[in-house]
Amino acid sequence: QVQLVESGGGLVQAGGSLRLSCAASGRTVSNYAMGWFRQAPGKEREFVAGITWGGASTVYADSVKGRFTISRDNAKNTVWLQINSLKPEDTAVYYCAAQYTSGIPTPRKSEYPYWGQGTQVTVSS
């Protein structure tokens, strides 16, 4: 089992920044690729960013490229999502998730068996 706990969400004005954290525990987290997803009210949960187990490769949804940066420190069992130039449409609950793969993390939420409880990000215009 892998336990994931997100933090760092909040209310921020458009144009601002946030840094979300995901603290992992349980099985060796370094064996897992990690992803960040978000879910806005009334919408499907969508992939925003992923990082390989070693941190060498990252992947982003087109809608967040250039504004979001995913990173990890396996020694600290932590994954971060730096969000810059926030827009009102970024308002959502943000979730981190773990995928057991040595490859590039996929955007399909069904392939992530472990999830955190989410952290709310609200962007005011």
N, C-alpha and C positions, 0 to 999 in steps of 0.2 A: 504494500500500500504506500501511496505517496499522499501526504497532506499538504495542501497549498493554502496560504493565507495572503490575501491582497490588502494593501493599504495605500494611502496617499491620495485618494480621491478627494473631491471637494467642489466648492462653488468658485468659479473663476470667470473673469471678464473675457470677452472675445479678444484674441491677440495675446493672451497670457500663456503661461506654461505650467505644467504639472509633471511630477515624476512619480509614477506608480511603482510600487514594490510588490514582489511576490516572494514570500518566504516559504521554502520547501523543507519538508522533513519526511522521515520514513526511509524508504529504500534509497539506494545511492542515486541521488538526483542527477549526477553527472552522466548517467546512462540514458537520460531522457532528453529528447528535444522538447523545447518549450514554446508555447504559443500564447499570444494575447488575442482575445476575442472581445467583442462588445455587443450589447443588445440595447437598442433604443426602444421606447414604449411602442408596442404594436408592431414591432419588426422582428425579423428573424435574427438570431445570434450570428454575427459575422466575424470572419477572421480579419485581424488587422496586421499582425506581425508574428514572425517565428524565428527561432534561433536554434542552430544545431547543438548537439550535446556539448561540444567543445567550444562553441562560440565563434567558430571560424566563418560560418556562413549565416546570413540573415535573409529573410524574405518579407516583403510588405505588400499589403493591398494597394492597388493603384491610388485609392482615395486618400491614403495617408503618406505616400512616399514623399520624402523631403521634409516632413514635419514630425514624424514619429521615429524614434530610435530605440531598438530593443538591444539589451545587453545582459550579460550574466556573469556571475562570479561563483564558480562551483565550490570554492573554498568557504564561501559564506552561504552557500545554498540559497542564493537569491538571484532573481531575475528582475530587471527593471524595464519600464517603458517610459521613455522621455517623450513628452508631448509638447510641442511648441506651436505657436501661431494657432491657438485653439479657436475653433469656430462653433457657433451654436449647434451645428449639425453633428458635432462630436459628442454631444450630450448623450450619455448612455451609462449602463452598468458595464464595467470592464472586468473581465475574467481572465485569469491565467489558467493554463492547462498543460498537462504533461503527456507526451506521446513517446512510447518506447520505440525509438528508431535511431539508427546511426546515420540516417540520411537527412535530407532537407525536410523540415516539418511541413505537413500538408495543411491546406486550408479547410479540410473537412472535419467538422466538429465531432462527427461520429467516430473518428479515429483517435480521439483523445479520451482515455478512460478516467483520467483524474482531473478534477476541477476545484478551483477555489470557490468561495462564497460570493465573490464580486465586490467591487468598490464603485460607488457612484461618482460620476463626473458630470457636473452641470456647468454649462457655459452660457453666460448671459450676454445678450447683445448690447 
